[in-house]
Amino acid sequence: MSSYKTMLGECICGDSKELIKSLENSSVDLFITSPPYPLINPKEYGNKSQEEYNDWLLEFIGLMIPKLTPTGSIVIDFGTSYLKNKPSYNIYSFELLVRMVKELNLNLCQPFYWYNPSRLPYPSMYVCRRKIRAKDNVNNLWWLSPNENPKADTTKVLKKYSKSMKKYFKKKSPADTTFQKNKGALPSNLLEMANADNKSQYLQACRKLGIKYHPARFPTALPEFFVKFLTDENDFIVDIFGGSNTTGYVCETLGRRWKTFEMSREYVAASAFRFIRDINNAQLCYDTIMNSNIAVDISQF
Ligand SMILES: C[S@@+](CC[C@H](N)C(=O)[O-])C[C@H]1O[C@@H](n2cnc3c(N)ncnc32)[C@H](O)[C@@H]1O
């Protein structure tokens, strides 16, 4: 089993259906993850067929629930998908949401929507060629918890005030109590985040070594928002479909303990590039992880 350790976390190669069971009960403050979607044209790491997808994913979520602390949360990112050979939307993520609430007794604390302005048009047949569907730039993010009041604090994810709000606060009379000035604007559930990274150490090292980078990474801003919003320093966060380990990297920089699980050894080994001190050690780091049966300490690279 290839894996590596950092100061605050561990990335483990294996099937997360088994690895979730190894987590202590009531220990996880936040599960945040982006599962493989039931795409018509699967990515290189494979996807379940549309028919079997929801039963498959529901099993993972059932295993995650007892691992949550009493105030813990689950955030799952779902991409959009069309039915095979039809310009009709696949409603899998909506069906799954209903099943998570009805069958697993989870509360939908709030749906979030990730607007990615840099997403390529999909499916190109309907969007670019026939021009019968609009560009689809929004993913659904379901925030769920067994608790109606999980840990959450929007003051940790305040945004810059808009020009008009700044003007309003300047002109506001003391008698006007409509809006109180905070340290920033309260966030909305529409998260605009471009997925346009092309210079992170992860990508640079992949290019240097000629390794194909992960094809479905989320932007660091996405886990960053939920980690800040739903957890405190030293809390414990798990991503069960780790990919290039964006989640682990964000947790490490924000002082949270973390674990990520990923089935592909190659993805695990390459994801370690996010943590190495010297990019010239990337090849040695990659080979060491690929050939090791114990967790490799990343601080040596
Ligand atoms: C959408 S990607 C996650 C990308 C990740 N959020 C990132 O930023 O890089 C989903 C990942 O789940 C992995 N995966 C699929 N089934 C798995 C399983 N049973 N156990 C562990 N990982 C799995 C795939 O190999 C793929 O890398």
The ligand as a Gaussian input file, in Angstrom:
#p B3LYP/6-31G(d) Opt

LIG

0 1
 C      -13.243000      13.465000      -9.000000
 S      -11.767000      12.688000      -8.512000
 C      -11.296000      13.620000      -7.079000
 C      -10.431000      14.803000      -7.412000
 C       -9.973000      15.590000      -6.202000
 N      -11.053000      16.326000      -5.598000
 C       -8.846000      16.559000      -6.578000
 O       -8.992000      17.782000      -6.334000
 O       -7.854000      16.118000      -7.136000
 C      -12.299000      11.165000      -7.835000
 C      -11.180000      10.203000      -7.434000
 O      -11.761000       9.101000      -6.724000
 C      -10.916000       7.965000      -6.928000
 N      -11.703000       6.764000      -6.523000
 C      -12.734000       6.175000      -7.192000
 N      -13.214000       5.123000      -6.488000
 C      -12.484000       5.041000      -5.336000
 C      -12.506000       4.189000      -4.197000
 N      -13.381000       3.177000      -4.102000
 N      -11.606000       4.395000      -3.204000
 C      -10.685000       5.401000      -3.301000
 N      -10.635000       6.266000      -4.356000
 C      -11.507000       6.093000      -5.364000
 C      -10.557000       8.054000      -8.397000
 O       -9.351000       7.351000      -8.680000
 C      -10.396000       9.591000      -8.589000
 O       -9.040000       9.983000      -8.486000

